[in-house]
Amino acid sequence: MSFDTVMNDQLSHKQVLFKKVTYSLSLLTDRISSPSNLGGIFRSSDAFGIDKLYLFSENINLSTPRFLKASRNTERAVNYQCIKDPLIVINDHKDEGYLILGLEITRKSIPIQDLTLPPNQKVLLVAGSEQYGVSPEILALVDHTIHIEMMGQNSSMNVTNALSVAFYSITQKLAYE
């Protein structure tokens, strides 16, 4: 197949007609402030139909060139809120019947592929910064911690990439279980 044939088969962004889906899956970020990571998180949140994004950090700036380049205008499409107290958000979600999951490697964490979810389960996923992870105060409130098993020598991956893997895994479970 020639390069011209392949290029003629590729659709432009305007030609792609994906069906918009929103899952009962929200994300709480714990001290993630890197503009490129936040932009990527917005983009992945939009791509995977995340219901709401809660941003907790003292240093969030959603107008930097790095954020805007990474987000590709998804901050206009994603329902988000900058918050001052993540514990209130977690407790409110618990009261509403959400399962609280921490994306963190702990002694009790389970591989994400082993996570089972009841049908129609509402989920609040919590992810921490690459430097500090999820804070102990938040980890004390989660129902379960999940992790992505690494195949190489590194014990973790970039938070944006990890969240994309987690979003895919959880939305597949919510869609088909």
N, C-alpha and C positions, 0 to 999 in steps of 0.2 A: 504494500500500500504506500503510495507516495505521500510526501509531506503535505502537498496541496490538498489531497483527498482528506487527510486527517484534519487539517485546518478547516476545511469546508464542513466537516461533520461536527466540529466543536460549536456549542451554543454560546451566544453572548449572554451577559447577565440579564438583559431584558427579555431574552427568549426562554429563560428557565422559568418554569411555572410550578414550583414546589407548592404543595398545600400547606398553609400555615396551621401549625398545631401548637397548643400550649398544654403543658403537663402540670400536674399539681406538685411541682418540684421548684423550690426556691433555693437561693444560695445566700449565705452569709459569709462575707469575707472578713477575716480577722487580721487587721494590721497590714493588709496588702496595699501598698501605695505606689509602686512602680508604674509610671504612666503606660509603658508598653505592656506590662502584665494586665493592668486594668482594661486597656483597650482590647486586648485579646480575650479577656473574660467577657466583656460586653459582646464581642463578636460571636464567641462560642455560646453565650446565653441566648442570643438571638437565633443562632443556627439550630439549637436543640430545644427551642420552645420553653425556656425557663420562665416560670410564672412571675417571679419577682427577685430582684437582686438587692441585697442589703449590704451597704458598704460601711465598714467600721475601720477608721484610721484617722489619725490627727492630720495627715498630710495628703489628702486627696485633692488632686487638681485635674479636672476633666476637660481642661481647655488647652493643654500643652500640645505642641505639634506631634510629639511622640504618641500621646494618647489618641489624638484625632486620626493619625495615620493608621494606627493599629485597629481602632474601633470601626473605621470605614462607615461612619454615620450611624452605627447601631445604637448609640446612646439615645437616638431619637425614637427607636423602636422598642427598646427594652424598658420595662417597668422597673425603676430603681429608686432607692432612697438612701441618702447618707444618714447614718445613725450615730448616736452618742453612747448608747448603752446596749451592747449585744445581748446581755443577759435578759433584758426585758423582751427583746425580740424572740429569744429562744423560749422563754417561759410563756409568752403569748401564743407561740406556735404549738407548744405542748398542750396548752389549754384548748386549742382548736383541733387536737387529735393528730398533729403532725408527728412523724417519726423523725428524730433528730440524729443525723449521721455526721460524724466527724471524719474527714478525709485526712488520716494521720496514721503513721506507723506507731503502734503501741504494743505492749505485751499482750493485750487482749484483742487487737484488731484482727479482722478476718479479711481474706482476699476478696476483692470486690466481686469476682466471679462467683463466689459462694454465697453472696447476699441473696436472700429471698424476700420478696415483698408481697403482702396480701393484695388482692385486687383493689384498685382505687385508693391505695395508700397515699396519703399526702406526706411529702418529704421535705425537710429543711436540711440541706447539705451545708456543712461548715468547712471552710478551707482557710488555712493560715498562711502567713508570709513564708517565703523560702528561708529567711534567716531564723525565724523564731517558731514556726509551725503554729498550731492551734494552742492558745493559751491554756494553762492548767485550769483556770476558772471556768472556761467554756467546756473543756474536755470533761469536767466533773458533771456537766449537765446533759451531755449527749447520751442517746440510748445505745448506740453502737459506734465503734470506730472501724473504718474500712481502709484498706490500703490496696495499691496496685503493685502486684508482684513484678519485680525487676528481673530482667534476663541477663543483664550485663554486670559490670563491677560496681556501678553507682547504685546507691540505695534509694534514690529518689529522682524525680524529673521536675522540670520547670512547672510552676503552679498552673500556668495557662494550659500547658499540654496535659497535665494530670487532670485538670477539671474537664477538659474535652473528653478524655477517656472515661471519667466518672459520669459525665452527662450522658454519653452514649450508652454506657452499661445500665445506668439507672432508668433512662427513658425506654430502653428496650424491655426492661423488666416491667415497667409500668404499662407499656403498650401490650405486652403479650402474656403477662401472668394473671 
